[in-house]
Amino acid sequence: MKILVIVSAGAEWRAVKEFLPDVEIQSTPMGEFFDMQLSSGQSARFFHGGWGKISAAATAQYVIDHFSPELLVNLGTCGGFAGRIEKGAVMLVEQTVVYDIIEQMTGSEEASVHYSTRIDLAWLKQPYPHPVRRGLLVSADRDIVVEDIPMLVERYGAVAADWESGAIAWVAHNNGVRLLILRGVSDLVCADGGEAYGDYELFVHRTREVMKGLIEQLPDWIP
């Protein structure tokens, strides 16, 4: 099976390279990548997809066109809603919703539905190899705004949010490529703000923890 792992944010990619210092980094117009052998014996190509929806969509299409993966994997972090999910929990994403679209002519809901993607996880055998929270992840080109949380909970039942998974899922679905998204909760946001807001070093530290765990667990998720 041809496996392509997209890692989005810069801090996430730096953590991956820190844990895998002996890999040979190669460059493309869209980002760095390297190949490695997983402990399961299969090979995987890791690609830095960049942060935000623009980079995420562009690099997802790029790797599909150039490398023809049979399985596209997105490993990364997400921000959790305090009281609805715990720090360090891993989201196994079954649906993504892009919620930061503002459409004032016909309304934003139709646009959000258009970019909402259900991910086929029927190929994953249960019980899952590691504890996960299976559910919906909302995406936007911004960190979680405290005032948005009640709406996101009421409208979508959301527990966490990120920047890229909505774009990656939409591109993978439209190309008919099997997709696995695993996102670890690096920090929590509550009514008083986010614990990592204004503290980038905390985010970097938590990101190292999340990415280390996801990389170590990845071979167990591969069929």
Secondary structure, DSSP 8 states (H G I E B T S, - for coil): --EEEEE-SHHHHHHHHHH-TTS--EEETTEEEEEEE-TTS-EEEEEE--SHHHHHHHHHHHHHHHH--SEEEEEEEEEEETTTS-TT-EEEEEEEEE-----TTT-HHHHHHHT-EE---TTS-SS-SS--EEEEEEE-SS---GGGHHHHHHHH---EEESSHHHHHHHHHHHT-EEEEEEEEEEEEETTEETTTT-HHHHHHHHHHHHHHHHHHHHHH--
